[in-house]
């Protein structure tokens, strides 16, 4: 499928016709310095021509001639939109209603979104008969949990003004993470990857099992790393002091932070990293310090994100600096041995990426963590995502009812732990069968003893397992005083432990195994085929009465096995928030493809009179 990819900046425009399967450029052009006397159009054959005076003229004069003879092969148009705000968390097909909603995001990215909207308007007039899809820089980061996206500001003010971490460079981080998984010949859902997008703009992203869980840019692209002209992290009090002492307006301060800081400010006039490196080699101390500050900030974020994910399998450098600067890769990686990341200096110095080799390793042979450099291709990622959404007019499966199981806190134990808590040779006694085949609630209960408080009467579920696991809710977590990660059942690596009390004063202290269960849907392979999902896909679930949207459950894990029964599991906190009861059932309706995050699914609450209850 040939996708026209349009990337509109405030003074520039990139356009390419991209094969969504291979990433090959069939044609491309770019317009630079639009609206200035130096404006020019650069074509793929390296020829140039004067540019139209305005963006409107680009779409009414330049592109119609350029597309002459090519338009018939274009089946979809993908538009890069920098900021999707809280509304747009996945690639979205554009219609008049969506276009109006997009206009409400302008205040979140006043330098970028107006140009993107102008490009959408112009392209829809130019190519009215093909699907147009908005692909958002922020969308990949929609999976970041509230603990990472929330600023410590007054709640109502933050909610009113949309003050939260959104993250950017999402298409690049997403593309590179998947390219890394392919290079390592592993499923991305098994990997913890830190991606470092280092160019004029810079950001780091923690990609845990295919999902963004942290990123360095915040509400705007200003937060985080040192960039070409952006400052990155600065104490807000320092900015207030600067405003007062220099009598700066808000607009003047914004201009200073975005356009006069970063490498440009540190070096006293140089923002291109190649020039910074050259001047540093010639003895310029300010440029040497700039490189040290730049690399130190990256290393600091890598260490933090490894801690956030409880480890890391690969660290990847991409974009202009990440792909080409051996100096940066050396300085960033030289003190990461504590993570198991060991640099191979010769491989780093000689590393060179090309069209035939888009990713390469520069870690030592015995390094537990892979160090990689990769070419990013945001246009290809936009084309790929746009093609999926643009081609989603195929009929969807007929919705089927699905039981909603509200899962209370419970414990899975090994046989050895059962005997330690209840006596030698003790076997779990079934109390009642559960909805999932072969599982039962046992008569046995334990007391959970946390650092702060204890929870008595927690049910043990059978049969016994090969590892101990304690599943609690967020409310339980705070009550007990435990920081339990949200995990899929069975994924107990780097989880906290707890003490269990059984009968007759028996107790067992676990060194790990406590988690908050990742909300999930059990289904058979036949169900998965009908709904168009696969095992470990992550879906979004909308909950409402009679079609009225009331609550969205994001990041719902799909679990597929021939031994499962179709059922959605949420914990008691989430069930209460959605006002769901154990007697409710849901109806799944596949709405749109959301790769790599899975498929968007709508859950509509309907009355239920009988059927399996939750554990």
Residue pairs with C-beta under 8 A, 6 or more apart in sequence:
1 19
1 20
1 21
1 75
1 76
1 387
1 391
2 17
2 18
2 19
2 20
2 26
2 73
2 74
2 75
3 17
3 18
3 19
3 20
3 74
3 75
3 76
3 77
3 78
3 382
3 383
3 386
3 387
3 390
4 15
4 16
4 17
4 18
4 67
4 74
4 76
4 77
4 78
4 123
4 127
5 14
5 15
5 16
5 17
5 18
5 77
5 78
5 80
5 379
5 382
5 383
5 386
6 13
6 14
6 15
6 77
6 78
6 79
6 80
6 119
6 120
6 123
7 13
7 14
7 15
7 79
7 80
7 378
7 379
7 382
8 55
8 79
8 80
8 115
8 116
8 118
8 119
9 112
9 115
10 111
10 112
10 114
10 115
11 32
11 33
11 34
11 35
11 36
12 30
12 31
12 32
12 33
12 34
13 30
13 31
13 34
13 55
13 58
13 119
14 28
14 29
14 30
14 31
14 379
15 28
15 29
15 30
15 63
15 66
16 25
16 26
16 27
16 28
16 29
16 379
17 25
17 26
17 27
17 28
17 70
17 73
17 74
18 24
18 25
18 26
18 379
18 380
18 382
18 383
19 26
19 383
20 76
20 380
20 383
20 384
20 386
20 387
23 377
23 379
23 380
23 383
25 44
25 379
26 70
26 73
27 44
27 66
27 70
28 43
28 44
29 41
29 42
29 43
29 44
29 66
30 41
30 42
31 39
31 40
31 41
31 42
31 51
31 52
31 58
31 62
32 38
32 39
32 40
32 42
32 51
33 39
33 40
33 51
34 51
34 52
34 54
34 55
34 58
35 53
35 54
39 50
39 51
39 52
39 53
40 48
40 49
40 50
40 51
41 48
41 49
41 50
41 51
41 62
42 48
43 49
51 58
51 62
52 58
52 61
52 62
55 115
55 118
55 119
55 122
56 118
56 122
58 122
59 119
59 122
59 123
59 125
59 126
60 122
60 126
63 122
63 126
64 126
67 74
67 126
67 127
71 127
74 127
74 130
75 130
75 131
75 387
75 390
75 391
76 130
76 131
76 132
76 133
76 386
76 387
76 390
76 391
77 123
77 127
77 130
77 131
77 132
77 133
77 386
78 91
78 133
78 135
78 382
78 383
78 385
78 386
78 387
78 390
79 94
79 116
79 119
79 120
79 123
79 132
79 133
79 134
79 135
79 382
79 386
80 116
80 135
80 137
80 171
80 378
80 382
81 88
81 102
81 105
81 113
81 116
81 117
81 120
81 134
81 135
81 136
81 137
82 109
82 112
82 113
82 116
82 136
82 137
82 138
82 168
82 221
83 105
83 108
83 109
83 112
83 113
83 136
83 137
83 138
83 166
83 168
84 92
84 105
84 134
84 136
84 137
84 138
84 139
84 166
85 104
85 105
85 108
85 138
85 162
85 166
86 162
86 164
87 101
87 104
87 105
88 101
88 102
88 105
88 134
88 136
88 138
88 139
89 136
89 138
89 139
89 142
89 540
89 554
90 136
90 139
90 142
90 540
90 592
90 594
90 597
90 600
91 133
91 134
91 135
91 136
91 139
91 385
91 386
91 388
91 389
91 594
92 98
92 133
92 134
92 136
92 389
93 131
93 132
93 133
93 389
93 390
93 392
93 592
94 102
94 120
94 124
94 132
94 133
94 134
98 134
99 117
99 120
99 121
99 124
102 113
102 116
102 117
102 120
102 134
103 117
105 113
106 113
106 114
106 117
108 162
108 166
108 219
108 220
109 220
111 258
116 134
120 132
120 134
123 132
124 132
130 390
131 386
131 389
131 390
131 391
133 385
133 386
133 389
133 390
135 171
135 381
135 382
135 385
135 386
136 170
137 167
137 168
137 169
137 170
137 171
138 166
138 167
138 168
138 170
139 170
140 167
140 170
140 171
140 173
140 174
140 205
140 212
141 165
141 166
141 167
141 168
141 170
141 205
141 212
141 215
142 212
142 554
143 211
143 212
143 213
143 538
143 554
143 555
143 597
144 165
144 167
144 212
144 213
144 214
144 215
145 213
145 486
148 165
148 213
148 214
148 308
149 164
149 165
149 166
150 158
150 164
150 165
151 158
151 163
151 164
151 165
151 218
151 219
153 163
157 163
158 164
162 219
163 219
164 219
165 215
165 217
165 218
165 219
165 223
166 217
166 218
166 219
167 203
167 205
167 212
167 215
167 216
167 217
167 218
168 201
168 203
168 215
168 217
168 221
169 197
169 201
169 203
169 205
169 215
169 217
170 212
171 378
171 381
171 382
171 385
172 195
172 197
172 318
172 319
172 376
172 378
172 381
173 195
173 197
173 203
173 205
173 207
173 212
173 215
174 212
174 381
174 596
175 376
175 377
175 378
175 380
175 381
176 195
176 197
176 316
176 318
176 374
176 376
177 188
177 193
177 195
177 205
177 207
177 210
177 316
178 188
178 596
179 358
179 359
179 374
180 188
180 191
180 193
180 195
180 314
180 316
180 359
180 370
180 372
180 374
181 187
181 188
181 191
181 193
181 210
183 359
183 361
183 372
183 374
184 191
184 313
184 314
184 370
187 536
188 207
188 209
188 210
188 596
189 209
189 210
189 536
190 209
191 207
191 209
191 210
191 313
191 314
192 206
192 207
192 208
192 209
192 309
192 310
192 311
192 312
192 313
192 314
193 206
193 207
193 312
193 313
193 314
193 315
193 316
194 204
194 205
194 206
194 207
194 302
194 305
194 306
194 312
194 314
194 315
194 316
195 204
195 205
195 207
195 316
195 318
196 202
196 204
196 298
196 302
196 315
196 316
196 317
196 318
196 322
196 332
197 203
197 204
197 205
197 318
197 319
197 322
197 376
198 225
198 298
198 317
198 318
198 319
198 320
198 321
198 322
198 325
198 328
199 228
199 319
199 320
199 321
199 322
200 227
200 228
200 229
200 271
200 320
201 221
201 227
201 228
201 230
202 216
202 224
202 225
202 226
202 227
202 232
202 298
202 319
202 321
203 215
203 216
203 217
203 221
203 224
203 225
204 215
204 216
204 224
204 225
204 298
204 301
204 302
204 305
205 212
205 214
205 215
205 216
205 305
206 212
206 213
206 214
206 215
206 305
206 308
206 309
207 213
208 308
208 309
209 536
210 538
210 596
210 597
211 538
211 555
211 597
213 308
213 309
214 304
214 305
214 308
215 224
216 223
216 224
216 225
216 232
216 301
217 223
217 224
218 224
221 230
222 230
222 231
222 232
222 257
222 258
223 232
223 233
224 232
224 233
224 297
224 301
225 232
225 233
225 294
225 297
225 298
225 301
226 232
226 262
226 263
226 266
226 290
226 293
226 294
226 297
227 262
227 263
228 262
228 263
228 264
228 271
228 272
228 273
229 258
229 259
229 260
229 261
229 262
229 263
229 264
229 265
229 271
230 257
230 258
230 261
230 262
231 257
231 261
231 262
231 265
232 262
232 297
233 297
234 257
239 253
239 257
242 248
242 253
242 256
243 250
243 253
248 256
262 271
263 270
263 271
263 273
263 276
263 290
263 294
264 270
264 271
266 286
266 289
266 290
266 293
267 276
267 279
267 284
267 286
267 287
267 290
268 286
270 276
270 279
270 287
273 294
273 320
273 321
273 325
273 328
276 287
276 290
276 291
277 287
277 291
277 325
277 327
279 287
280 287
280 288
280 290
280 291
291 327
291 328
291 331
292 331
294 328
295 328
295 331
295 332
298 328
298 332
299 331
299 332
299 335
299 336
302 312
302 315
302 332
302 336
302 339
303 336
303 339
305 312
306 312
306 339
310 485
310 493
310 494
311 339
311 493
311 494
312 339
312 341
312 369
313 369
313 370
314 369
314 370
314 371
314 372
315 333
315 336
315 341
315 369
315 370
315 371
315 372
316 322
316 372
316 373
316 374
317 323
317 328
317 329
317 332
317 372
317 373
317 374
318 373
318 374
318 375
318 376
319 376
321 328
322 328
322 329
322 373
323 353
323 373
323 374
323 375
323 376
326 348
326 349
326 351
329 343
329 348
329 351
329 362
329 371
329 373
330 343
330 345
330 348
333 341
333 343
333 348
333 371
334 343
336 342
336 343
336 369
339 369
340 367
340 368
340 369
341 363
341 367
341 368
341 369
341 371
342 363
342 364
342 366
342 367
342 369
342 371
343 362
343 363
343 364
343 367
343 371
344 362
344 363
344 364
344 365
344 367
344 371
347 360
347 361
347 362
347 363
348 362
348 371
351 360
351 362
351 373
352 360
353 359
353 360
353 373
353 374
353 375
358 374
358 375
358 377
359 372
359 373
359 374
359 375
360 372
360 373
360 374
361 370
361 371
361 372
362 371
362 372
362 373
363 369
363 370
363 371
363 372
384 595
385 595
388 593
388 595
389 592
389 593
392 592
392 593
396 589
396 590
396 591
397 530
397 531
397 532
397 590
399 587
399 588
399 589
399 604
400 530
400 566
400 587
400 588
401 585
401 586
401 587
401 606
402 521
402 566
402 567
402 568
402 585
402 586
402 587
402 588
402 603
403 435
403 566
403 567
403 568
403 585
403 586
403 608
403 611
403 612
404 567
404 568
404 570
404 575
404 580
404 582
404 584
404 585
404 586
404 603
404 605
405 435
405 567
405 568
405 569
405 570
405 582
405 612
405 613
405 614
405 615
406 570
406 571
406 572
406 574
406 575
406 580
406 581
406 582
406 614
407 471
407 517
407 569
407 570
407 571
407 572
407 614
407 615
408 459
408 473
408 571
408 572
408 614
408 615
409 448
409 455
409 458
409 459
409 470
409 471
409 472
409 473
409 476
409 572
410 441
410 458
410 459
410 460
410 461
410 471
410 615
411 446
411 448
411 458
411 459
411 460
411 461
411 468
411 469
411 470
411 471
411 500
412 460
412 461
412 464
412 465
412 467
412 468
412 469
412 470
412 471
413 421
413 428
413 460
413 464
413 465
413 468
414 464
414 465
414 466
414 467
414 468
415 464
417 468
417 500
417 508
417 510
418 426
418 427
418 428
418 444
418 460
418 464
419 425
419 426
420 502
420 506
420 508
421 444
421 446
421 500
421 501
421 502
421 503
421 506
421 507
421 508
422 444
422 502
422 503
422 506
423 503
423 504
423 506
428 440
428 442
428 443
428 444
428 460
428 462
428 463
428 464
429 442
429 443
429 444
430 440
430 441
430 442
430 443
430 462
431 440
431 441
431 442
431 443
432 440
432 441
433 439
433 440
434 440
434 441
434 461
434 612
434 615
435 565
435 567
435 611
435 612
435 613
435 614
436 522
436 563
436 564
436 565
436 567
437 563
437 564
437 565
438 463
438 563
439 461
439 462
439 463
439 615
440 461
440 462
440 463
441 459
441 461
441 462
441 615
442 459
442 460
442 461
442 462
444 459
444 460
444 502
445 456
445 457
445 458
445 459
445 460
446 458
446 460
446 500
446 501
446 502
447 454
447 455
447 456
447 457
447 458
447 500
447 501
448 454
448 455
448 458
448 470
448 472
448 476
448 480
448 498
448 499
448 500
449 498
449 499
449 500
449 501
449 507
450 479
450 480
450 481
450 482
450 498
451 480
451 481
451 482
452 479
452 480
452 481
453 479
453 480
453 481
454 480
454 501
455 472
455 476
455 479
455 480
458 470
459 615
461 615
467 490
467 492
467 513
468 492
468 510
468 513
469 489
469 490
469 492
469 513
469 515
470 498
470 500
470 510
470 513
470 514
470 515
471 489
471 515
471 516
471 517
472 480
472 482
472 484
472 514
472 515
472 516
473 516
473 571
473 572
473 573
474 516
474 571
474 573
475 572
475 573
477 483
477 484
477 516
480 498
482 496
482 498
482 514
483 496
484 495
484 496
484 514
484 515
484 516
485 494
485 495
485 515
485 516
486 515
486 516
486 517
486 518
487 495
487 515
487 516
487 517
487 518
488 517
488 518
488 520
488 536
488 557
488 559
489 517
489 518
489 520
491 515
492 512
492 513
492 515
493 512
494 512
495 512
495 513
495 514
495 515
496 512
496 514
497 509
497 510
497 511
497 512
497 513
497 514
498 509
498 510
498 513
498 514
499 507
499 508
499 509
499 510
500 507
500 508
500 509
500 510
501 507
502 508
516 571
517 569
517 571
518 555
518 557
519 553
519 555
519 556
519 557
519 568
519 569
519 570
519 571
519 574
520 556
520 557
520 558
520 559
520 568
520 569
521 539
521 556
521 557
521 558
521 559
521 566
521 567
521 568
521 569
521 588
522 559
522 561
522 564
522 565
522 566
522 567
522 568
522 569
523 531
523 533
523 558
523 559
523 560
523 564
523 566
524 560
524 561
524 562
524 564
524 565
524 566
525 560
525 561
525 562
527 560
527 566
528 534
528 535
528 558
528 560
531 588
531 590
531 599
531 601
532 590
532 593
532 599
533 539
533 558
533 560
533 590
533 598
533 599
534 558
534 560
535 558
535 559
535 560
535 561
536 557
536 558
536 559
537 557
537 558
537 597
537 598
537 599
538 555
538 556
538 557
538 558
538 597
538 598
539 556
539 558
539 594
539 597
539 598
539 599
539 600
539 601
540 552
540 553
540 554
540 555
540 556
540 594
540 597
540 598
540 600
540 601
541 552
541 553
541 554
541 556
541 568
541 586
541 601
541 602
541 603
542 549
542 551
542 552
542 553
542 601
542 602
542 603
542 604
543 550
543 551
543 552
543 553
543 578
543 580
543 586
543 603
543 604
543 605
544 550
544 551
544 604
544 605
545 604
545 605
546 604
547 604
550 578
551 577
551 578
553 570
553 574
553 578
553 603
556 568
556 601
558 598
565 612
567 612
568 586
568 603
569 614
570 578
570 580
575 581
575 582
578 605
580 605
582 613
582 614
583 607
583 608
583 609
583 613
584 605
584 606
584 607
584 608
585 605
585 606
585 608
585 611
586 603
586 604
586 605
586 606
587 602
587 603
587 604
587 606
588 601
588 602
588 603
589 601
589 602
589 604
590 599
590 600
590 601
591 599
591 600
591 601
591 602
592 599
592 600
593 599
594 600
